Amino acid sequence: MTYLLAVDSGNTRIKWGLHDGHGWLKQGVVAQSSRAALEQEWQDLPKPSCIMVSNVAGMQMKTELSGLFFSRWETEPQWAVASAYQCGVRNYYADPVQLGSDRWAALVAAWRLQRQGCLVVSAGTAMTVDALSDTGEFLGGIIVPGLELTQKILTTNTASLGFEKGEFCDYPDSTADAIYSGAVQAMAGAVERMATQLTATLGHVPDCIVSGGTAPLLLARLNIPARMADNLVLEGLVAIAEETTRTLP
């Protein structure tokens, strides 16, 4: 039996899954600040034949993960890197390798899932909204602050505002609710504007595939065809591993 360990090391969380070529055997998520919990979760995992990692959390995290993989399994990981073409997706970024590995993996997974033009949204620390054409071309995308980051930027840089927990309201009547609702509306508006733009390009209304920690909240506010896809980056890492290593059956 061959196993693939897929790891999505993001700015806030580390998500992982053990795949046997047919489906996920086990999955987990820990905060970036709780890597001891990651070691605990991996304690009883069988040795993977391949480790495929998307890391956007910096070089120190890359070094720490490499050390963890080697100390536990004496295995060197493969690091996902965006390329000009992979798994049926053509990358039209000006410099293809500059595209974040998490965005690239999510685009690969979305294309495998849809096989037609769509918006690929990741709502995490930052929110990315990426456009795929009907022929698998990554046309480009936008990056905006995510929910918590938007609130933090506003309250940190405005003397009279403090960070308070707010709730979404159509017509907020408190400052905390106004900041929270404004952040949600800004995210939803960005997605819907990109959907309008992609609709004009494709000639039809694209589906919107949403993942990330605030995906449920965002989905509730979108007025376009949209659905949530769990673990989109991990699914993309499996597809990339299948094409590049041929490890899985």
KANORSUL-V242798 format. One record per residue. RES is the residue in three letters. PSI is psi in radians with two decimals (none if undefined). NEAR is the number of other ideal C-beta (glycine too) atoms within 8 Angstrom. Layout:
# KANORSUL-V242798
res->[RES & RES]
psi->[PSI & PSI]
near->[NEAR & NEAR]
This chain:
# KANORSUL-V242798
res->[MET & THR & TYR & LEU & LEU & ALA & VAL & ASP & SER & GLY & ASN & THR & ARG & ILE & LYS & TRP & GLY & LEU & HIS & ASP & GLY & HIS & GLY & TRP & LEU & LYS & GLN & GLY & VAL & VAL & ALA & GLN & SER & SER & ARG & ALA & ALA & LEU & GLU & GLN & GLU & TRP & GLN & ASP & LEU & PRO & LYS & PRO & SER & CYS & ILE & MET & VAL & SER & ASN & VAL & ALA & GLY & MET & GLN & MET & LYS & THR & GLU & LEU & SER & GLY & LEU & PHE & PHE & SER & ARG & TRP & GLU & THR & GLU & PRO & GLN & TRP & ALA & VAL & ALA & SER & ALA & TYR & GLN & CYS & GLY & VAL & ARG & ASN & TYR & TYR & ALA & ASP & PRO & VAL & GLN & LEU & GLY & SER & ASP & ARG & TRP & ALA & ALA & LEU & VAL & ALA & ALA & TRP & ARG & LEU & GLN & ARG & GLN & GLY & CYS & LEU & VAL & VAL & SER & ALA & GLY & THR & ALA & MET & THR & VAL & ASP & ALA & LEU & SER & ASP & THR & GLY & GLU & PHE & LEU & GLY & GLY & ILE & ILE & VAL & PRO & GLY & LEU & GLU & LEU & THR & GLN & LYS & ILE & LEU & THR & THR & ASN & THR & ALA & SER & LEU & GLY & PHE & GLU & LYS & GLY & GLU & PHE & CYS & ASP & TYR & PRO & ASP & SER & THR & ALA & ASP & ALA & ILE & TYR & SER & GLY & ALA & VAL & GLN & ALA & MET & ALA & GLY & ALA & VAL & GLU & ARG & MET & ALA & THR & GLN & LEU & THR & ALA & THR & LEU & GLY & HIS & VAL & PRO & ASP & CYS & ILE & VAL & SER & GLY & GLY & THR & ALA & PRO & LEU & LEU & LEU & ALA & ARG & LEU & ASN & ILE & PRO & ALA & ARG & MET & ALA & ASP & ASN & LEU & VAL & LEU & GLU & GLY & LEU & VAL & ALA & ILE & ALA & GLU & GLU & THR & THR & ARG & THR & LEU & PRO]
psi->[2.27 & 2.50 & 2.49 & 2.23 & 2.00 & 2.30 & 2.20 & 1.71 & 1.73 & -3.02 & -0.51 & -0.64 & 2.78 & 2.06 & 2.53 & 2.80 & 2.52 & 2.13 & 2.44 & 0.22 & -0.21 & -0.51 & 3.09 & 2.22 & -0.60 & 2.55 & 2.77 & 2.97 & 2.38 & 2.76 & 2.62 & -0.51 & 0.00 & 0.93 & -0.35 & -0.60 & -0.55 & -0.77 & -0.69 & -0.73 & -0.54 & 0.00 & -0.69 & 0.19 & 2.48 & 2.75 & 2.16 & 2.53 & -0.45 & 2.44 & 2.08 & 2.17 & 2.36 & 2.10 & 2.07 & 0.29 & 0.20 & 2.96 & -0.62 & -0.73 & -0.65 & -0.75 & -0.75 & -0.71 & -0.74 & -0.77 & -0.68 & -0.77 & -0.74 & -0.70 & -0.54 & -0.72 & -0.03 & 0.79 & 2.35 & 2.27 & 2.85 & 2.35 & 2.10 & 2.32 & 2.36 & 2.54 & 3.07 & -0.55 & 2.34 & 2.41 & 0.61 & -0.02 & 2.25 & 2.26 & 1.95 & 0.31 & 2.54 & -0.75 & 1.71 & -0.65 & -0.22 & -0.24 & 2.34 & 2.44 & -0.52 & -0.71 & -0.73 & -0.81 & -0.69 & -0.69 & -0.73 & -0.78 & -0.71 & -0.72 & -0.72 & -0.61 & -0.71 & -0.80 & 0.52 & 3.00 & 2.46 & 2.90 & 2.37 & 1.96 & 2.25 & 1.99 & 1.53 & -2.40 & -0.82 & 2.76 & 2.21 & 2.49 & 1.85 & 2.51 & 2.25 & 2.41 & 3.05 & -0.19 & 0.33 & 0.41 & 2.22 & 1.89 & -0.46 & 3.10 & 3.08 & 2.76 & 2.21 & 2.80 & 2.52 & -3.03 & -1.00 & -0.66 & -0.69 & -0.80 & -0.74 & -0.74 & -0.77 & -0.80 & -0.52 & -0.59 & 0.19 & 2.04 & -0.64 & -0.03 & 2.34 & 2.74 & 2.05 & 2.59 & 2.18 & 3.12 & 2.74 & 2.32 & 2.56 & -0.69 & 1.46 & 2.43 & 0.39 & 2.74 & -0.74 & -0.78 & -0.58 & -0.74 & -0.82 & -0.85 & -0.65 & -0.68 & -0.77 & -0.79 & -0.65 & -0.73 & -0.83 & -0.73 & -0.69 & -0.73 & -0.78 & -0.61 & -0.71 & -0.61 & -0.71 & -0.75 & -0.76 & -0.58 & -0.77 & -0.61 & -0.76 & -0.52 & 0.14 & 2.81 & 2.14 & 2.66 & 2.70 & 2.09 & 2.11 & 2.32 & 3.03 & 2.95 & -0.56 & 0.31 & -0.81 & -0.72 & -0.75 & -0.76 & -0.65 & -0.30 & -0.04 & 2.40 & 0.67 & 2.84 & 2.07 & 2.62 & 2.76 & 2.50 & 2.02 & 2.50 & 0.78 & -0.70 & -0.75 & -0.71 & -0.68 & -0.64 & -0.63 & -0.80 & -0.74 & -0.73 & -0.72 & -0.70 & -0.66 & -0.47 & -0.40 & 0.54 & -0.68 & 2.57 & none]
near->[4 & 10 & 13 & 18 & 13 & 14 & 15 & 15 & 13 & 13 & 8 & 8 & 10 & 13 & 13 & 15 & 12 & 15 & 13 & 11 & 7 & 4 & 5 & 9 & 7 & 7 & 10 & 9 & 7 & 11 & 8 & 13 & 4 & 8 & 11 & 6 & 9 & 13 & 10 & 7 & 10 & 10 & 6 & 3 & 10 & 6 & 7 & 12 & 7 & 13 & 13 & 16 & 14 & 16 & 12 & 10 & 9 & 7 & 5 & 6 & 11 & 12 & 8 & 9 & 13 & 10 & 8 & 12 & 12 & 10 & 5 & 7 & 8 & 3 & 9 & 7 & 11 & 11 & 9 & 13 & 7 & 14 & 9 & 5 & 6 & 12 & 10 & 7 & 14 & 9 & 13 & 7 & 10 & 3 & 5 & 9 & 7 & 7 & 11 & 8 & 13 & 12 & 14 & 18 & 18 & 15 & 14 & 15 & 14 & 15 & 13 & 12 & 9 & 11 & 6 & 7 & 12 & 11 & 15 & 16 & 17 & 14 & 15 & 13 & 8 & 10 & 17 & 12 & 13 & 13 & 16 & 16 & 11 & 6 & 5 & 10 & 9 & 15 & 10 & 7 & 12 & 7 & 6 & 11 & 8 & 14 & 12 & 7 & 10 & 14 & 13 & 9 & 9 & 11 & 11 & 7 & 5 & 7 & 3 & 3 & 9 & 4 & 7 & 6 & 5 & 13 & 8 & 9 & 8 & 3 & 4 & 10 & 5 & 7 & 7 & 10 & 13 & 10 & 13 & 15 & 14 & 10 & 13 & 13 & 9 & 10 & 17 & 12 & 8 & 12 & 17 & 11 & 8 & 13 & 13 & 8 & 9 & 13 & 11 & 7 & 10 & 10 & 5 & 6 & 6 & 14 & 10 & 14 & 16 & 15 & 14 & 11 & 7 & 12 & 12 & 7 & 11 & 16 & 11 & 6 & 11 & 12 & 5 & 9 & 7 & 12 & 9 & 10 & 12 & 5 & 12 & 15 & 15 & 15 & 13 & 19 & 17 & 13 & 12 & 14 & 15 & 10 & 9 & 8 & 10 & 6 & 9 & 13 & 4]
